[in-house]
Amino acid sequence: MKRFYDTVGTRENGGTWQVTLDGRGLKTVSGTPQLLPTHELAKALAGEWDIKGEELDPAAFPMRDMADYAIDIVAQTKTKVSEELLAFADTDTLLYRADPDEKLYPLQQDVWEPIVTAFEARECVTFKRVSGVMHVEQDPAIMDTLRARLSGLDPFALAALEAMTNLAASLTVGLSALEPDADIGRLWYAASLEEEWQADEWGRDEEAQERRAKRTADFKRASDFARLARA
């Protein structure tokens, strides 16, 4: 797509912020004004538009796409998105561990247990840990507590949370990544622990490495989006 504008800027709009192209405020894909909660997020989106050259690459606008998704989809379907995320609490990767006599088990305990324990203390819940892959249903009270937690999130945080939770297959990791002092590298390492362990055991191939690198970048970007949306 050809570049169709000369200047990129940002402007305040009734307590929200908007990216401008040649002074005109941007809209979402569905035609809704793209009103952003912080100037920091607006500047990040403006940076995607402020490119060199005359060609626009549609794949170079991931922050814009997430903002549009938050405004056009998540804001209209918060309950549905929240319920889909809650399903991860019942199948959370960090709760399903190898048998104690397997080589992977001590590593899972060292990496996963501190994250789960901190999450439980912060969210006032207590999870059942599982050895093996057989599903074990968590206490319904946990779901009620986490449902209330998700209901308090704005569409921008919820959009970022959905991306991170899906990538990690873990609501524990996703919600932990929303914390202001979150160690994103540590959380992503935990989420990809089994995959990395298997690669160390059986070897790595270039295609799998590229997939892992893309997923790592996507997780980091979603965490950046959440951070900028609350700055």
ChimeraX commands (.cxc) that place a marker at each C-alpha (Angstrom):
marker #1 position 0.00,0.00,0.00 radius 0.5
marker #1 position 1.29,3.45,-0.91 radius 0.5
marker #1 position 1.89,6.00,1.81 radius 0.5
marker #1 position -0.97,8.52,1.59 radius 0.5
marker #1 position 0.05,11.12,4.19 radius 0.5
marker #1 position 2.93,13.46,4.96 radius 0.5
marker #1 position 2.90,14.07,8.72 radius 0.5
marker #1 position 2.20,11.89,11.77 radius 0.5
marker #1 position 1.21,13.31,15.14 radius 0.5
marker #1 position -0.88,12.79,18.27 radius 0.5
marker #1 position -3.56,14.91,19.91 radius 0.5
marker #1 position -5.59,14.85,23.09 radius 0.5
marker #1 position -9.27,14.18,22.71 radius 0.5
marker #1 position -11.42,14.57,25.82 radius 0.5
marker #1 position -9.00,12.81,28.16 radius 0.5
marker #1 position -7.99,10.23,25.55 radius 0.5
marker #1 position -5.40,10.37,22.78 radius 0.5
marker #1 position -5.52,9.89,19.06 radius 0.5
marker #1 position -2.96,9.42,16.30 radius 0.5
marker #1 position -3.25,11.94,13.49 radius 0.5
marker #1 position -2.19,11.74,9.85 radius 0.5
marker #1 position -1.92,15.19,8.28 radius 0.5
marker #1 position -3.92,16.49,11.23 radius 0.5
marker #1 position -6.83,14.06,10.86 radius 0.5
marker #1 position -7.59,11.66,13.70 radius 0.5
marker #1 position -7.40,7.96,12.91 radius 0.5
marker #1 position -10.32,5.56,13.09 radius 0.5
marker #1 position -10.41,1.83,13.69 radius 0.5
marker #1 position -11.03,-0.71,10.96 radius 0.5
marker #1 position -14.77,-0.55,11.73 radius 0.5
marker #1 position -14.82,3.26,11.49 radius 0.5
marker #1 position -14.86,4.09,15.21 radius 0.5
marker #1 position -12.57,6.92,16.37 radius 0.5
marker #1 position -9.38,5.25,17.58 radius 0.5
marker #1 position -9.30,6.81,21.06 radius 0.5
marker #1 position -6.42,5.57,23.20 radius 0.5
marker #1 position -6.14,5.72,27.00 radius 0.5
marker #1 position -2.63,7.22,27.23 radius 0.5
marker #1 position -0.28,9.46,25.33 radius 0.5
marker #1 position 2.41,6.79,25.62 radius 0.5
marker #1 position 0.29,4.29,23.68 radius 0.5
marker #1 position -0.61,6.92,21.10 radius 0.5
marker #1 position 3.07,7.66,20.54 radius 0.5
marker #1 position 3.79,3.96,20.06 radius 0.5
marker #1 position 1.06,3.70,17.42 radius 0.5
marker #1 position 2.25,6.90,15.78 radius 0.5
marker #1 position 5.70,5.35,15.54 radius 0.5
marker #1 position 4.27,2.55,13.40 radius 0.5
marker #1 position 2.95,5.10,10.93 radius 0.5
marker #1 position 6.06,7.28,10.93 radius 0.5
marker #1 position 8.04,5.20,8.47 radius 0.5
marker #1 position 10.65,5.97,5.86 radius 0.5
marker #1 position 9.78,5.43,2.23 radius 0.5
marker #1 position 6.53,5.34,0.30 radius 0.5
marker #1 position 5.36,1.75,0.86 radius 0.5
marker #1 position 3.26,0.69,3.88 radius 0.5
marker #1 position 3.57,-2.91,5.06 radius 0.5
marker #1 position 0.26,-4.02,6.67 radius 0.5
marker #1 position 2.20,-6.41,8.90 radius 0.5
marker #1 position 4.13,-3.51,10.44 radius 0.5
marker #1 position 1.16,-2.25,12.51 radius 0.5
marker #1 position 0.72,-4.81,15.34 radius 0.5
marker #1 position 0.06,-2.17,18.02 radius 0.5
marker #1 position -2.58,-0.53,15.85 radius 0.5
marker #1 position -4.19,-3.91,15.22 radius 0.5
marker #1 position -4.35,-4.65,18.95 radius 0.5
marker #1 position -5.82,-1.22,19.68 radius 0.5
marker #1 position -8.47,-1.71,17.01 radius 0.5
marker #1 position -9.26,-5.14,18.43 radius 0.5
marker #1 position -9.62,-3.71,21.95 radius 0.5
marker #1 position -11.97,-0.96,20.76 radius 0.5
marker #1 position -14.01,-2.80,18.11 radius 0.5
marker #1 position -14.21,-6.31,19.59 radius 0.5
marker #1 position -13.19,-6.59,23.24 radius 0.5
marker #1 position -15.10,-3.52,24.41 radius 0.5
marker #1 position -18.28,-5.01,22.92 radius 0.5
marker #1 position -17.74,-8.59,24.14 radius 0.5
marker #1 position -15.97,-8.29,27.50 radius 0.5
marker #1 position -17.99,-11.05,29.15 radius 0.5
marker #1 position -17.34,-13.51,26.31 radius 0.5
marker #1 position -13.61,-12.74,26.26 radius 0.5
marker #1 position -13.39,-13.07,30.03 radius 0.5
marker #1 position -15.15,-16.44,30.06 radius 0.5
marker #1 position -12.84,-17.77,27.36 radius 0.5
marker #1 position -9.86,-16.66,29.43 radius 0.5
marker #1 position -11.26,-18.28,32.57 radius 0.5
marker #1 position -11.12,-21.65,30.83 radius 0.5
marker #1 position -7.33,-21.40,30.99 radius 0.5
marker #1 position -7.48,-21.34,34.79 radius 0.5
marker #1 position -8.80,-24.91,34.69 radius 0.5
marker #1 position -6.10,-26.17,32.30 radius 0.5
marker #1 position -3.24,-23.83,33.19 radius 0.5
marker #1 position 0.11,-25.09,31.91 radius 0.5
marker #1 position 1.87,-24.17,35.16 radius 0.5
marker #1 position -0.43,-26.45,37.16 radius 0.5
marker #1 position 0.11,-29.62,35.09 radius 0.5
marker #1 position 3.49,-31.11,35.86 radius 0.5
marker #1 position 5.50,-34.22,35.16 radius 0.5
marker #1 position 5.52,-37.10,37.61 radius 0.5
marker #1 position 7.96,-36.51,40.50 radius 0.5
marker #1 position 10.33,-39.22,39.23 radius 0.5
marker #1 position 10.70,-37.63,35.78 radius 0.5
marker #1 position 13.66,-35.41,34.88 radius 0.5
marker #1 position 11.51,-32.41,34.00 radius 0.5
marker #1 position 9.72,-32.28,37.36 radius 0.5
marker #1 position 12.45,-30.54,39.45 radius 0.5
marker #1 position 12.83,-27.85,36.80 radius 0.5
marker #1 position 9.06,-27.25,36.72 radius 0.5
marker #1 position 9.06,-26.95,40.49 radius 0.5
marker #1 position 11.95,-24.48,40.50 radius 0.5
marker #1 position 10.55,-22.29,37.70 radius 0.5
marker #1 position 6.79,-22.63,38.01 radius 0.5
marker #1 position 6.07,-22.94,41.70 radius 0.5
marker #1 position 7.32,-19.45,42.73 radius 0.5
marker #1 position 5.17,-17.87,40.01 radius 0.5
marker #1 position 2.07,-19.84,41.01 radius 0.5
marker #1 position 2.62,-19.21,44.72 radius 0.5
marker #1 position 3.03,-15.47,44.18 radius 0.5
marker #1 position -0.09,-15.43,41.99 radius 0.5
marker #1 position -2.12,-17.25,44.64 radius 0.5
marker #1 position -1.06,-14.79,47.33 radius 0.5
marker #1 position -1.82,-11.81,45.12 radius 0.5
marker #1 position -5.20,-13.03,43.86 radius 0.5
marker #1 position -6.32,-14.82,47.07 radius 0.5
marker #1 position -6.83,-18.22,45.43 radius 0.5
marker #1 position -5.39,-21.71,45.97 radius 0.5
marker #1 position -4.87,-23.98,42.96 radius 0.5
marker #1 position -4.62,-27.76,42.80 radius 0.5
marker #1 position -1.36,-28.93,41.25 radius 0.5
marker #1 position -1.57,-31.97,38.98 radius 0.5
marker #1 position 1.02,-34.60,38.04 radius 0.5
marker #1 position 0.27,-35.89,34.56 radius 0.5
marker #1 position -2.18,-34.76,31.90 radius 0.5
marker #1 position -5.50,-35.94,33.35 radius 0.5
marker #1 position -7.79,-32.97,33.83 radius 0.5
marker #1 position -8.55,-31.96,37.41 radius 0.5
marker #1 position -11.29,-29.39,37.95 radius 0.5
marker #1 position -10.35,-26.40,40.09 radius 0.5
marker #1 position -12.57,-25.11,42.90 radius 0.5
marker #1 position -15.50,-23.09,41.45 radius 0.5
marker #1 position -14.72,-20.37,44.00 radius 0.5
marker #1 position -11.45,-19.75,42.17 radius 0.5
marker #1 position -13.37,-19.10,38.98 radius 0.5
marker #1 position -15.63,-16.62,40.76 radius 0.5
marker #1 position -12.62,-14.77,42.18 radius 0.5
marker #1 position -10.84,-14.62,38.84 radius 0.5
marker #1 position -14.04,-13.67,37.01 radius 0.5
marker #1 position -14.33,-10.64,39.27 radius 0.5
marker #1 position -10.67,-9.84,38.61 radius 0.5
marker #1 position -11.16,-9.93,34.85 radius 0.5
marker #1 position -14.32,-7.83,35.02 radius 0.5
marker #1 position -12.23,-4.99,36.44 radius 0.5
marker #1 position -9.92,-4.84,33.43 radius 0.5
marker #1 position -10.43,-2.29,30.68 radius 0.5
marker #1 position -10.62,-3.45,27.03 radius 0.5
marker #1 position -6.98,-2.57,26.34 radius 0.5
marker #1 position -5.66,-4.61,29.26 radius 0.5
marker #1 position -8.05,-7.43,28.41 radius 0.5
marker #1 position -6.89,-7.50,24.77 radius 0.5
marker #1 position -3.27,-7.73,25.87 radius 0.5
marker #1 position -4.14,-10.36,28.46 radius 0.5
marker #1 position -5.93,-12.48,25.87 radius 0.5
marker #1 position -2.89,-12.42,23.59 radius 0.5
marker #1 position -0.44,-13.31,26.38 radius 0.5
marker #1 position -2.66,-16.01,27.90 radius 0.5
marker #1 position -3.16,-17.72,24.55 radius 0.5
marker #1 position 0.56,-17.63,23.80 radius 0.5
marker #1 position 1.46,-18.97,27.25 radius 0.5
marker #1 position -1.51,-21.36,27.59 radius 0.5
marker #1 position -1.63,-19.95,31.11 radius 0.5
marker #1 position -3.89,-17.40,32.76 radius 0.5
marker #1 position -1.43,-17.38,35.66 radius 0.5
marker #1 position 1.31,-16.15,33.36 radius 0.5
marker #1 position -1.00,-13.73,31.53 radius 0.5
marker #1 position -2.32,-12.01,34.65 radius 0.5
marker #1 position 1.14,-11.99,36.25 radius 0.5
marker #1 position 2.45,-10.18,33.16 radius 0.5
marker #1 position -0.03,-7.35,33.78 radius 0.5
marker #1 position 1.56,-6.52,37.12 radius 0.5
marker #1 position 3.56,-3.24,37.02 radius 0.5
marker #1 position 6.72,-4.94,38.27 radius 0.5
marker #1 position 6.38,-8.07,36.13 radius 0.5
marker #1 position 9.54,-9.79,34.93 radius 0.5
marker #1 position 8.36,-10.49,31.39 radius 0.5
marker #1 position 11.43,-12.49,30.42 radius 0.5
marker #1 position 11.03,-14.78,33.43 radius 0.5
marker #1 position 7.32,-15.28,32.76 radius 0.5
marker #1 position 7.85,-16.14,29.12 radius 0.5
marker #1 position 10.64,-18.55,30.03 radius 0.5
marker #1 position 8.19,-20.26,32.38 radius 0.5
marker #1 position 5.53,-20.41,29.67 radius 0.5
marker #1 position 7.92,-21.97,27.15 radius 0.5
marker #1 position 9.79,-24.15,29.67 radius 0.5
marker #1 position 8.62,-27.53,28.38 radius 0.5
marker #1 position 9.22,-26.59,24.76 radius 0.5
marker #1 position 12.72,-25.33,25.53 radius 0.5
marker #1 position 13.51,-28.41,27.62 radius 0.5
marker #1 position 12.43,-30.72,24.82 radius 0.5
marker #1 position 14.52,-28.74,22.33 radius 0.5
marker #1 position 17.54,-29.08,24.62 radius 0.5
marker #1 position 16.90,-32.82,24.96 radius 0.5
marker #1 position 16.17,-33.66,21.33 radius 0.5
marker #1 position 17.84,-30.86,19.40 radius 0.5
marker #1 position 16.73,-27.68,17.70 radius 0.5
marker #1 position 15.79,-26.99,14.10 radius 0.5
marker #1 position 15.72,-23.66,12.33 radius 0.5
marker #1 position 12.00,-23.63,11.59 radius 0.5
marker #1 position 11.06,-24.32,15.19 radius 0.5
marker #1 position 13.49,-21.66,16.35 radius 0.5
marker #1 position 11.83,-19.12,14.08 radius 0.5
marker #1 position 8.40,-20.02,15.46 radius 0.5
marker #1 position 9.66,-19.65,19.02 radius 0.5
marker #1 position 11.25,-16.30,18.21 radius 0.5
marker #1 position 8.00,-14.99,16.72 radius 0.5
marker #1 position 5.96,-16.14,19.72 radius 0.5
marker #1 position 8.49,-14.56,22.08 radius 0.5
marker #1 position 8.23,-11.25,20.21 radius 0.5
marker #1 position 4.42,-11.42,20.20 radius 0.5
marker #1 position 4.34,-11.99,23.97 radius 0.5
marker #1 position 6.74,-9.10,24.61 radius 0.5
marker #1 position 4.72,-6.81,22.34 radius 0.5
marker #1 position 1.46,-7.64,24.11 radius 0.5
marker #1 position 3.09,-6.90,27.47 radius 0.5
marker #1 position 4.41,-3.59,26.09 radius 0.5
marker #1 position 0.90,-2.75,24.85 radius 0.5
marker #1 position -0.55,-3.37,28.32 radius 0.5
marker #1 position 2.19,-1.30,29.98 radius 0.5
marker #1 position 1.76,1.63,27.59 radius 0.5
marker #1 position -2.03,1.53,27.93 radius 0.5
marker #1 position -1.79,2.08,31.69 radius 0.5
marker #1 position 1.26,4.39,31.81 radius 0.5
marker link #1:1,2 radius 0.2
marker link #1:2,3 radius 0.2
marker link #1:3,4 radius 0.2
marker link #1:4,5 radius 0.2
marker link #1:5,6 radius 0.2
marker link #1:6,7 radius 0.2
marker link #1:7,8 radius 0.2
marker link #1:8,9 radius 0.2
marker link #1:9,10 radius 0.2
marker link #1:10,11 radius 0.2
marker link #1:11,12 radius 0.2
marker link #1:12,13 radius 0.2
marker link #1:13,14 radius 0.2
marker link #1:14,15 radius 0.2
marker link #1:15,16 radius 0.2
marker link #1:16,17 radius 0.2
marker link #1:17,18 radius 0.2
marker link #1:18,19 radius 0.2
marker link #1:19,20 radius 0.2
marker link #1:20,21 radius 0.2
marker link #1:21,22 radius 0.2
marker link #1:22,23 radius 0.2
marker link #1:23,24 radius 0.2
marker link #1:24,25 radius 0.2
marker link #1:25,26 radius 0.2
marker link #1:26,27 radius 0.2
marker link #1:27,28 radius 0.2
marker link #1:28,29 radius 0.2
marker link #1:29,30 radius 0.2
marker link #1:30,31 radius 0.2
marker link #1:31,32 radius 0.2
marker link #1:32,33 radius 0.2
marker link #1:33,34 radius 0.2
marker link #1:34,35 radius 0.2
marker link #1:35,36 radius 0.2
marker link #1:36,37 radius 0.2
marker link #1:37,38 radius 0.2
marker link #1:38,39 radius 0.2
marker link #1:39,40 radius 0.2
marker link #1:40,41 radius 0.2
marker link #1:41,42 radius 0.2
marker link #1:42,43 radius 0.2
marker link #1:43,44 radius 0.2
marker link #1:44,45 radius 0.2
marker link #1:45,46 radius 0.2
marker link #1:46,47 radius 0.2
marker link #1:47,48 radius 0.2
marker link #1:48,49 radius 0.2
marker link #1:49,50 radius 0.2
marker link #1:50,51 radius 0.2
marker link #1:51,52 radius 0.2
marker link #1:52,53 radius 0.2
marker link #1:53,54 radius 0.2
marker link #1:54,55 radius 0.2
marker link #1:55,56 radius 0.2
marker link #1:56,57 radius 0.2
marker link #1:57,58 radius 0.2
marker link #1:58,59 radius 0.2
marker link #1:59,60 radius 0.2
marker link #1:60,61 radius 0.2
marker link #1:61,62 radius 0.2
marker link #1:62,63 radius 0.2
marker link #1:63,64 radius 0.2
marker link #1:64,65 radius 0.2
marker link #1:65,66 radius 0.2
marker link #1:66,67 radius 0.2
marker link #1:67,68 radius 0.2
marker link #1:68,69 radius 0.2
marker link #1:69,70 radius 0.2
marker link #1:70,71 radius 0.2
marker link #1:71,72 radius 0.2
marker link #1:72,73 radius 0.2
marker link #1:73,74 radius 0.2
marker link #1:74,75 radius 0.2
marker link #1:75,76 radius 0.2
marker link #1:76,77 radius 0.2
marker link #1:77,78 radius 0.2
marker link #1:78,79 radius 0.2
marker link #1:79,80 radius 0.2
marker link #1:80,81 radius 0.2
marker link #1:81,82 radius 0.2
marker link #1:82,83 radius 0.2
marker link #1:83,84 radius 0.2
marker link #1:84,85 radius 0.2
marker link #1:85,86 radius 0.2
marker link #1:86,87 radius 0.2
marker link #1:87,88 radius 0.2
marker link #1:88,89 radius 0.2
marker link #1:89,90 radius 0.2
marker link #1:90,91 radius 0.2
marker link #1:91,92 radius 0.2
marker link #1:92,93 radius 0.2
marker link #1:93,94 radius 0.2
marker link #1:94,95 radius 0.2
marker link #1:95,96 radius 0.2
marker link #1:96,97 radius 0.2
marker link #1:97,98 radius 0.2
marker link #1:98,99 radius 0.2
marker link #1:99,100 radius 0.2
marker link #1:100,101 radius 0.2
marker link #1:101,102 radius 0.2
marker link #1:102,103 radius 0.2
marker link #1:103,104 radius 0.2
marker link #1:104,105 radius 0.2
marker link #1:105,106 radius 0.2
marker link #1:106,107 radius 0.2
marker link #1:107,108 radius 0.2
marker link #1:108,109 radius 0.2
marker link #1:109,110 radius 0.2
marker link #1:110,111 radius 0.2
marker link #1:111,112 radius 0.2
marker link #1:112,113 radius 0.2
marker link #1:113,114 radius 0.2
marker link #1:114,115 radius 0.2
marker link #1:115,116 radius 0.2
marker link #1:116,117 radius 0.2
marker link #1:117,118 radius 0.2
marker link #1:118,119 radius 0.2
marker link #1:119,120 radius 0.2
marker link #1:120,121 radius 0.2
marker link #1:121,122 radius 0.2
marker link #1:122,123 radius 0.2
marker link #1:123,124 radius 0.2
marker link #1:124,125 radius 0.2
marker link #1:125,126 radius 0.2
marker link #1:126,127 radius 0.2
marker link #1:127,128 radius 0.2
marker link #1:128,129 radius 0.2
marker link #1:129,130 radius 0.2
marker link #1:130,131 radius 0.2
marker link #1:131,132 radius 0.2
marker link #1:132,133 radius 0.2
marker link #1:133,134 radius 0.2
marker link #1:134,135 radius 0.2
marker link #1:135,136 radius 0.2
marker link #1:136,137 radius 0.2
marker link #1:137,138 radius 0.2
marker link #1:138,139 radius 0.2
marker link #1:139,140 radius 0.2
marker link #1:140,141 radius 0.2
marker link #1:141,142 radius 0.2
marker link #1:142,143 radius 0.2
marker link #1:143,144 radius 0.2
marker link #1:144,145 radius 0.2
marker link #1:145,146 radius 0.2
marker link #1:146,147 radius 0.2
marker link #1:147,148 radius 0.2
marker link #1:148,149 radius 0.2
marker link #1:149,150 radius 0.2
marker link #1:150,151 radius 0.2
marker link #1:151,152 radius 0.2
marker link #1:152,153 radius 0.2
marker link #1:153,154 radius 0.2
marker link #1:154,155 radius 0.2
marker link #1:155,156 radius 0.2
marker link #1:156,157 radius 0.2
marker link #1:157,158 radius 0.2
marker link #1:158,159 radius 0.2
marker link #1:159,160 radius 0.2
marker link #1:160,161 radius 0.2
marker link #1:161,162 radius 0.2
marker link #1:162,163 radius 0.2
marker link #1:163,164 radius 0.2
marker link #1:164,165 radius 0.2
marker link #1:165,166 radius 0.2
marker link #1:166,167 radius 0.2
marker link #1:167,168 radius 0.2
marker link #1:168,169 radius 0.2
marker link #1:169,170 radius 0.2
marker link #1:170,171 radius 0.2
marker link #1:171,172 radius 0.2
marker link #1:172,173 radius 0.2
marker link #1:173,174 radius 0.2
marker link #1:174,175 radius 0.2
marker link #1:175,176 radius 0.2
marker link #1:176,177 radius 0.2
marker link #1:177,178 radius 0.2
marker link #1:178,179 radius 0.2
marker link #1:179,180 radius 0.2
marker link #1:180,181 radius 0.2
marker link #1:181,182 radius 0.2
marker link #1:182,183 radius 0.2
marker link #1:183,184 radius 0.2
marker link #1:184,185 radius 0.2
marker link #1:185,186 radius 0.2
marker link #1:186,187 radius 0.2
marker link #1:187,188 radius 0.2
marker link #1:188,189 radius 0.2
marker link #1:189,190 radius 0.2
marker link #1:190,191 radius 0.2
marker link #1:191,192 radius 0.2
marker link #1:192,193 radius 0.2
marker link #1:193,194 radius 0.2
marker link #1:194,195 radius 0.2
marker link #1:195,196 radius 0.2
marker link #1:196,197 radius 0.2
marker link #1:197,198 radius 0.2
marker link #1:198,199 radius 0.2
marker link #1:199,200 radius 0.2
marker link #1:200,201 radius 0.2
marker link #1:201,202 radius 0.2
marker link #1:202,203 radius 0.2
marker link #1:203,204 radius 0.2
marker link #1:204,205 radius 0.2
marker link #1:205,206 radius 0.2
marker link #1:206,207 radius 0.2
marker link #1:207,208 radius 0.2
marker link #1:208,209 radius 0.2
marker link #1:209,210 radius 0.2
marker link #1:210,211 radius 0.2
marker link #1:211,212 radius 0.2
marker link #1:212,213 radius 0.2
marker link #1:213,214 radius 0.2
marker link #1:214,215 radius 0.2
marker link #1:215,216 radius 0.2
marker link #1:216,217 radius 0.2
marker link #1:217,218 radius 0.2
marker link #1:218,219 radius 0.2
marker link #1:219,220 radius 0.2
marker link #1:220,221 radius 0.2
marker link #1:221,222 radius 0.2
marker link #1:222,223 radius 0.2
marker link #1:223,224 radius 0.2
marker link #1:224,225 radius 0.2
marker link #1:225,226 radius 0.2
marker link #1:226,227 radius 0.2
marker link #1:227,228 radius 0.2
marker link #1:228,229 radius 0.2
marker link #1:229,230 radius 0.2
marker link #1:230,231 radius 0.2
view
